Amino acid sequence: MDNQNRNNQNNQNPNRNNKQGFSFIVFVTFLTAIMVLALYQFRGTGSDDEITYNEFLKMVEERKVDKVEVQSDRLVITAKKEDGERTAKEYYTGAMRDESLSNRLYKAGVEYKQEIPDTTSMIIMQTVISMIPLFLLVGLMVWMTRKVSKGGGIMGVGKSNAKMYVEKQTGVTFKDVAGQDEAKESLQEVVDFLHNPGKYTSVGAKLPKGALLVGPPGTGKTLLAKAVAGEAKVPFFSLSGSAFVEMYVGVGASRVRDLFKQAQQMAPCIIFIDEIDAIGKSRDNQLGSNDEREQTLNQLLAEMDGFESNKGLVLLAATNRPEILDPALLRPGRFDRRIIVEKPDLKGRVDVLKVHSKDVRMDETVDLDAIALATSGAVGSDLANMINEAAINAVKNGRNAVCQNDLFEAVEVVLVGKEKKDRIMSQEERRIVSYHEVGHALVSALQKDAEPVQKITIVPRTMGALGYVMQTPEEEKFLNTKKELEAMLVGALAGRAAEEIVFETVTTGASNDIEKATKIARAMITQYGMSEKFGLIGLESIQNKYLDGRPVSNCGQATASEIDKEVMKMLKESYEEAKRLLSEHRPSLDKIADFLIEKETITGKEFMKIFHEVEGINPEEKKETEERIAMSPTS
């Protein structure tokens, strides 16, 4: 019975023998080092100072030597005690072939003797010392062979280093994930299949082998995988794609084999590979081929074909670069589902804000709907960061609860950076920046298809902006009309137009505006088919949709030159329109700019109030404009 218990303990702890073997090798190495050091010290004991043979003979003639011991390779000399010395000094010198030495020592009255060598002990000691390295080498080879035979590779290089979570140890469930209802529904079916397989198999359904989570960074792909771990209540293996790849060819493939071997032993279970593009890149590009990565990918493909879905083994993977993955990895039968984790819409952003603010104390002024409307395009990680920044801002200002102003300040911190209160601009620069920003805002107010203004400021920000205009859409939009894009162009170039009208010169402050306007105009021509000259032809396509979204040209050099001319024409027309609008409303431009220079920051309501007063808008038009502004979350 005791033997059986010991065997069970060894089976439950497979690394125990390896650790004991490693400890034995360390002990033997340490013992060998001590023996060698002891032998070295033993050879040198009893010998304090070395002297030359001539000095030794001179000491004999002067009768300063008491006794001499003749050893095989040296002479150990004991000098006579001098007055005041407690112990006699000892010296040594090398043995010389001197046949007259014994006569000299006899005449000088020196006691001398010849050491009788212990040849048996020396031979045994030399044999033991010479055999110890051989024993160490054999032991090391045996230990490494045992490691390799257990599938771990040399020094554990080929062993999987996946983290395993069981029974909600991640602390995350589907309740903690918001704004991704479709993705949660697809993954909930997988979890339910693992819990109740009979409900599906009775109809003839099979468990999906794999699900690929695709989406931009920060949308919650890894969080969804952790939520699956919390909901599934089955073993959950989590690791990154880069964890497979090493400098040695074959190590990654060995780790894949070991991972699936462990998973099949613990089925039903889930494997999650984050950033799978690290090993799943397409094998078509021969110039950038990598033998280690390709072998790892081939092994992964073989393992995914090697297990049956009825074993309850599911593979989850996440990437934001699906276009570079190998087609063999994406086919049904390996990854049966592609789950898109997009940026949340308005309702999704509200839900995300509620999830991240549930543990944050907030007052009655907080309106999360207004914050969600002002953060179009933000992902889950951005919104979580905004809530945290708002809480920090409330504490910094001495409040015990977060208010709406804290949230809007956090939105600005995340989007454009913190205020740089130590940067002091000259009065002339303040006037230029003020007219520049008011130019943007005024043109937006004058155009029907532009977004309403919420805030104007000339306080510099840490991300490089000397000032900016915050505009908030009246509602969530998924499409933009041609008129809206044209209004964006005019509004983007209005800052430069205001500088030229007022100061009769231009500055470098419009560089970002020009970049944005050029990007919009080029997209209208090459992607949206909004150019009369080119019509409905796709001249560019988007590469890395979920990352930088950089466009790639699909046309020849001659057509590219024509596109540049069309972009320049469109931007020139928009610039002239911005100059026309500002010139016709110059009094409003001057009045609002003077007010902004004095206050540094004004709200959308203050801006529209001055605009109405200067323009003399009748009550009906004023009411209509105020209703339009009221629909935006102005502070």
N, C-alpha and C positions, 0 to 999 in steps of 0.2 A: 504493500500500500504506500509506504514511504517512497519507494522508487517511482511509483506511478505519479505521485504528487510532484516529485522533482522533475519528471519528464513534462508534466503539464506546465510547470513554472518556466521551464526552458522554452517550451513552445509559445507561451504567452510573451516571452521576452527574447526574441530571436537575436537581438544584438548583444545579449549577455556574454556569449562565448567570444565574440569578436572583441568586446571590451576587455575580457580577461586575458586574451592572447596579446592584445596591445600592451596591457599593464605588465605582463611577463617580460616582453621584449624591453620595455623601458627599465624594468628592474635589473635585467641582465646587463644592459648597457651601462647603467649606473654602477653596478658592482665591478664591471671590468675597468671602468675609469678609476675607481678607488684602488683596485689592485695595481694598476700601472703606476699610479701616483705613489703608492706605498713602496713599490719596488724601486722607483726612482729615488725616493727619500732614503731607502735602505742602503742604496749604493753610496750615498753621499754622507752617511752618518760617521762620526768620528774624525772628520776631516774639516778643519777650520780654514787654514790658509795654505795656499800653494806657493812653493818656493822652487828656485832652480836647483839643478843638481850641483852646480858650483857652490851655491850658498850652503847646500847641505854638507858638502865636503869641508867648507870653511868652518862651519859649526862643529864638525867632528874634530878638526885640528885644534880649535879653541876650547875643546872639551866642554861644550855647551849642550851636548846631547846625552840624555839619560838612557833611552832605549829606542830600538828601531824594529819594526815589524815588516818583513819582506813579503809583500803580496804578489799576486800574479802580474798585476799591471802597475803597481805603485809601491812606494816606500812610505809607511806611516811613521812619522818622527815625533817622539815625545821629548821636549826640551827639559833641561834641569830647572828646578824651581829657583827663582831669584829671591832676593830678600823682599819680604812683604807680599809675595804672591801666595795665594791659597792653593791654586791648582796649577799644574804644569801646562804650558802651551803645547798644542799639537799642530804639526805641519804635515804636508805630504808633497811628494815629488814623483815624477815618472820613473819607472824602473829602467835601469841602464844595464847593458852587458859589461860589467866591471868585475874582473876576477880578483882584483886586489881589494875589493870593498871589505871582505870579511877580515883581512889582516888589519886594515885601518881601524875598523871598529874594535877589534881585539886589543890593539895597542892603546887605543883611546879609552879603554875600560867601559865601552858601551855594551849594554845588554841587548842582544839582538836574537831574533828567531824567524824561522821560515814558516809562513802559513801553509797548512796542508789543505789543498782544495777538496771540497765535498763534491766530487764529480757526479755522483748519483742525484743529489738534490738539484744541482744546476741543470742536469739534463731533464729532470722531471719538470722543473720550473719553466725552462725554455719551451718544452713541449706543450705545457698547458697554455702558456702565453701565445704560442703560435696557433693553437687550435681554437682559442676563444673567438677570433674573428670569423673562422669558418663556421662555428656553431651559430653565431649571430646571423650570418648570411643565410644559412639553411633555414633557421627559424623564421627569418623575415620572408623568405620565399614561400614557406608553407603557409604563413599567415595571409599573404597576399593572394595565394591560390585559393584559400578558403573564402576570401572576400569575393573574388571573381566568380567562384562557383555558386555563391548565393545570389548572383545577379546584380550585385552592387557595384562592380567594377573596382579598379585599383583605387584604394583610399576612399571608396564610396563615391567616386566621380560619376558613375553611371546610375546612381540611385536617385529615384524621384524625390524632390524636396517640396512636394505639394503640402500645403496646410490643410488639415482636415477639421471640419466643423460638424458637430453632431447635436441634434436636439436643441435648436434655437440658440446655439452659442454665439451666433453673430449679433443677436439682440435686435435684428431688423426684420420686420414683416411687411406685408403688402400695405398695411395701414400707414407705414412710414414713407411710402412712395406715392407721390401725387403728380397729376398732370400727364400720366402715361396710362390711361385707362385701357387702350387697345393692347399695349404690350403686356400689361398685367393680366388681361383676359387670356392671352395666348399662353402665358407662363402658368396661369392658374390651372389650365387644362392639363398641363404636364404634371403639376403637383398632384392634382386630383387623380390622374392616371396611376401615379405611383401609390397613392393611398387605396384606391379602389379599382384595381386592374380588371376585376371580373365584370364591372359595369360596362367596360368598353369592349373587352374580348368577346363577350356574349353576342355582340353585334358584328364582330369580325374586325374591329378596329385594332390597329397596332400602335404601340407607343412610338412616337417620333424619336429617331436616334439622336438627332441634334437640333439645336436652335441657335441661330446666329443673330446676336444683338448688334444692330447697325445704327449709328447716329453720330452727331457732332460731339466734341468733348464737353463734359459737364452736364449732359442731359440725364444721367442717372443709370447708365448701363451696369456699372459695377454694383450700384445700390440695388438694382433689380435682382442681380444674381445673389446678393446677400439676403434679399427678401425671400428668394426661393429657398435658400438654406434655412431661413427661419420658419418657413411654412411647411417644408417637405418632411421634416422630422426623420430624415434619412442621412447617412454619411454624405458629406459634401466636401469634395476635394477642390481646392482653389489654388491657382498658381498663374504666373504670367508666361506669355509665349517666349520671352527672352530667357526664362529659366531653363529651357531645354538646350540652348545653343552654347557650346563651349569651343575652345580652340582645337580640341582633339576630334578628329572625324570619327563618328560612331557613338559618341557619348550621348548626343541628343536622342538618337534612335533607342539606345539602351534605357534612357530615362522614360521615353514613351512606353516601351514594353513594361517597365517596372510599374509605371503609373496604372496602366490598364490591368495589369496582373493584380495589383492591390484592390482596384475598384471592383473587378469581377469576383474577388473573394468576399467583398463586403456588399455585394448587390442585394437589394436595390440601392442605388446611390446616384449621385450627380457629380460630374466633373465640370469645373468652370475654368476656361483658359482665357485670361484677359490679354488684350492686344495680340490676337492670334496672327496678325499680319507679320509679326517678327519671324514666324516659321512657315507661314502659308503663302508667301509671295509666289507669283506665277513663275513657272520654269521655262517660259518662252524666251526670256532674255538671256542669251548665252554670254553676253559681255559681262554681266554682273552675276554670273553663276557662283554658287558656293556649295561645295560638296557636303559639308556638314549640315547646312540648312536643308538641302535637297534630300539627304538621307533621312533627316528627322521628319520632313514632310511625307516622304514615301512610307515611313514606318507608321505615321499617324493615319494615313489613308488605309493602310493594311489593317491596322487595329480597329478602325471604325467599320470596316467590312467584316471583321472577324467575330464580332459579338452579335448576338440575336437580341431583338428588341424585347422579347419576352423575359429576358434576364433582369429587366428593370434598370438598365444602365443608360443614363442620358448625358449627352455632352452639350454644355453651353459654352459659347464663345462670344467675345465682344471685339469690335473693331470700328474705327472711323475711316478706314480706307478699303472699302469692299471692292473697289475697282481694280486693285492690284492682286487680289487673292487668286489662287490657282483654280481654274474651272473644275478640275477634278474634285476639289474640296467642297465646292458649292452645290454639286449636283444632288438631287433627291436620293435618299438612301444613306447619305452622310449627314448633311445639314438639310433636314426636311422642311425647316421653317426659317424664314428670314423675318425677324421682328424689327421693325423700324422704330427707333426711339428718337423722335423729332423734338425740336424746340417746342415748348408748350404754348398753346394759344392763350387767349385772355382768361378763359375759365380755368385752364390748367395753371396759369401763373397765380391766380387767386388761391387755388387749392394748395399750391406749393408754398405760398406765403403763409397760409394758415397752418400748414404742417410745421414749418420752421419757427413760427411765432407762438406755438402752443405753450412753450415754457418761458416766454418772455412777457413781462408785465407791461401792459399797454393801457393808455387812458382812453377816454371816450372820443377824442378827436381823431383817432386812427381810422382811416378808410383804406382798406387793403385793395378795394376795387380801383381806386384812383392810382395807387402805386402800380398795380398790375397794368393799367392802361398806359402809364408813363414809361414802362419798361418793355416795350415791344421788342422782341428779338432776344431777350435775356433767357438764359438757361437756368436749370435748377440750382447749380452751384453759384451763379451770380446772385440769385434771389436769396439764397441762404447767407451769402456774404453781406448783402444789403441789410438783412435783419440784424445780423451780428454787429455791423457798423453802427446801425441806429441805436442799439442797446449801449454800445460803448460811448456814443455821442451823448446819450441821456445821462449816463454816469458822469461824464466829463463836465457836463453843465449843471451838476448837482441835483438832478431830478431822479425820483424813484420809480418812474414809469416812462415808457417811450411815447412820444407824441408824433403827430403827423409831420411836423417840421423836421424832426429827427430822421424820419424815413425818407423824406425828400432830400435832405442833406446827404444821407447815405447813398441814395441813387446817384447824386452828383459825384460823390467820392469814387464810386465804382466806375462811373462812365468817364469822368474827366479829371479825376484826382482831387486832392485836398487843396484848400486855398493856400496860396503862398503870400502870407501877410507881411513877410520880411522883404518882398520885392517892391521897391519904390520906383515907379515910372515917372518920367518928367511930365510936366503939364501938357506939353505938345503931344507926347505919346498917348496920354490919357484921352485927349481930344480925338486923336486919330482912331484909337480903339473904340471910343464911344460912338463916333459916326459910323464906323464899320459895322458894329453890332446893331445899331439902330437901323442901318440900311437893310440888314437881313430881316429884322422884325417888321419894318414898315412895308416892305414889299410883300411879306407874307400876309399882312393885314389887308393889303390892297388887292390881292388875288383871291378869287372865289374858291379855287381848288387847292389852296395851301392850307397847312395845318395851323391852328391857332397858337398864339404865343402864350407861354406860361410865365417865363422869367427871362430877364435880361440882366447881365452882370458884366462888369469890366474888372473884376477881381481875378488876378492871374491864378492858374491852377498848376499843379505839379506835373501834369502830363503835357505841358507845353502851351496850353491855350492861355492867351492874354485876356480873353473874354469869350463869352458864348451866349447863344440864345437857346433856351429850352422850349421846344415845341411839343405839344401833346396831341395825338390824334383824337378826334371826337369818338371814334369807334374802331374796333379791331378790323383790319383790312387784310385780305389775302390776295387781292389783285390791285394793280395800279393802272389807271387809264392813261392815255397819251397826254391828255391835258394836265393831269396831276404830275406826270414826269416833266413836262415842259415848265410847270410852275416850280418844281424843285430846281430845275436849271436856273431859272431867273432868280429864285431866292438865294441859291448858292453863290451867284455872281454879284448879288446886290451889294455886298460889303465892299468889294473892289470898286464898284460903280460909285458908291457914296464917297469913297476916298478921292476919286478922280474929280467928282463934281465939286466937292468942298475945298480940297487942298490943291487941285490941279496937278496932282502927282499921285503915284501909287507906291505901295510899300510891299514888304515881304510877308505881311500878315495874311494874305489871301492864298497862300500856297496849298493849304489843306482844302480850301473851298474849290480851288481850280482842279485839284486831284479828284474830288468827289464829283464835280460837274462833268469832267472828262469821262469818268467811269460810267455815269448815267447815260451820257450821250452815246458813247460807244456801244453800250448794251442795247440802247434803243435801235441802233442801226444794225448791229451784227446778230443779235439774239431775238429781239422782239418784233422784227419786221416792220418798224415804224418809220422807215425812210422811203420817200417817194422815189429816190434814185435806184435803190437796190431791191425794194419790194420784199416779197416773202421768201427770203433765202437765208439759211443759217450759215453765217460766215465765221462763227466762233462757237465752241462748245466748252462746257465747264469741266475742269479737271479738279479732282479732290473736292467733291461737292460738300463733304462734311468737315473739311478743314478750311483752307484759305479760299476755296472757290475760284481759283485763278482760271481765266478764260484762255483757251488754246485756239490759235487761228486755224481755220479750215480752208483758206483761200490762197491764191498765188500772190506774188509780190506786187504785180500791177494792181490787183484788186485791193490789196492792203493800202497802197498809196491813195487810191480813190476813197477808201474808208477814212483815212486821215483827213483828206480834204473835206469830206462830208461832216466829220466831227468838228473841224474848225469852223465851218459855215454855221452849224447849229449853235455852237457856243457863242459865236459872234452875234448872231441874231438875239440870243437870250441876253447877252450883255447889253446890247442896245436897248432892249425892252426894259431892263432894270434901270438903265440911265434915264429913260423916258419917264418911268413911273416916279422916280425920286425927284427929277427936275420939276415935274408938275406938282409935287407935294413938298417942295423945299421948306416952307414954313414949319410943317409938322416935323420934318427931319431935324431942323435946328432946335425947335422947342424941346423935343424928346431927348435929343443928345445933351442939351444943357442940363436937363433934369437928371439924366443918368450920370453925368460928370459929378454932380453934387451929391447924389445918393449912392453911387457905385453899383447898387442893385435895386431893380424895380420889378414889381410883379406884372403879370399880364393885365390885370384890372387897371392898375395905375397907367400902364402904357396906353390902353384903349381909352381911358378917360381923357388924357391929354390929346390923343388923336381926335376924339370927337369934338373937344373944345376948339381946337385949331381949325378943323375942317368944317365946323358948323353943321354937322349932320343933323337932319330933322329928327324929331322924337321917334317916328316909326322906324326909320333906318337904325337909329341908335338902339332901340329896343331889340330889333332883329339881331344886331351885332352882339349886344350884351347876352342875349339868349345863346348865341353861338359860343361865346366865350365861357358862359356858365356851364356849358356841357363838358368843358375840359376841367380837370382837377387843379384849378389855380389855387395858390396859397393865399 
